């Protein structure tokens, strides 16, 4: 995993919360050279979406110049499953075509320094869906903007686009109840939360992404031990100081 690429992936604008999540997952798997080769299935599982969505977002990221793809032929005369190789170009994204297919150099589909196993090998323990245990996106994206971010393009703290705010909420944590009515009272509460913790759209998406990967208990109804259930959390809970501080201090992580 490249911490530098993870930070850059958090700071770039890709036009879609789910697309950014796919980009972050690729950065999570990449080595320091920006190379990774996770399967569509692995990315889909970790991002909790379909393979078709992953393919569409990767194609969009290629057109935007954030990644390029090398199509690798399978072993045994081109047969078999061999995942593509992706090269992250977040420093200076330049749109370019995918690289033509080349035969795989390994009959096992995994090199010695491979950051991700081939599709035939389970990439992560089945018990978890967390993107990375060693990278805490809430610590960096929420508290301080990336050093690589263009300050002129950074949105002002009070410039809230509620359409984008709710779109990110519904796409990144779809298990939570949908917001069907955004009242003036809700808007006022959110503005205070947004201003108090110095949020912008990118940091709001990073906050939701962290919760989706590390605080799964918020997204489910769970027994409370007394015959009842703790209800799935909602939009209003996420914009409370109690929730934010618990996430920030990693006390809200699944145990």
Steps between C-alpha positions, in 0.01 A plus 500: 500500500623849415406761760587777254263365236225448758524865605498617137204276416307662785573851371416467128155567357353218292132599483353209696533371860501137387757576229723660763458192720617279211800729446583490872481119494745488206735736686466279808626203297770688310872479569724808513526496119124534471449145370226265613302211355186426705219314327166663422343261748736599780442873446123444476498303826700762689298793360172310546380550145463292183780397264330693221514819710869444568568453126308818414681710761841364406426583134403853607818538706705391199330764282566762768868405500523389863591141411611295202436131451717220364295207376686181592440173319429195711739210539479186286500673161285789607247298697418536866429795727775758529406840641588822322790718611411858588740794515386796712595839352361733766799738491436627147197322356515478122228308313649209309388174348532167677816305429467209260480147647829334589565143618523457874855449627383277779311173471350562840374851432686647801851648514721506807422863574135487402284723725187297419459125432342374177127443481542132582650588841284668765633857511391577856364310802129432438397653832575857408413752233735770626709655225817518706581453868819703475349810339251717684338732244312693767823626657638665190215598266276632780754701703733641237478538121762319296821690428446416135149649484452816297399762756322706236269211420427407863139585586434752774396356833152655487440419132273200546338334202234289668435309178859372502492446876193274478622330183821398679301384805267282292779350285767434765276380787189371317411279798401804704147641469456726197453872560161578348446843652774756564336752729636844589576368848705215357686737271582730791630209710711375213644849432606528864660153487668579166644827633600374845715217363625688192339269244491521122351256250816289469535464876129418538545217246814381683304501829223286346751269330679437829172418675398267215824306534565506874173562686269238353300486824350838410349350186312211660228421753672301773378329821554715810516204739169587664270346245491806280711651223735792448360667193709579192637855524381776267599831342417697814727281716796544264494878538522491880814588693470169686524300179777709345724488809449124542595443135794739526637325807431155348269410786221436250694229312362147493665283761 
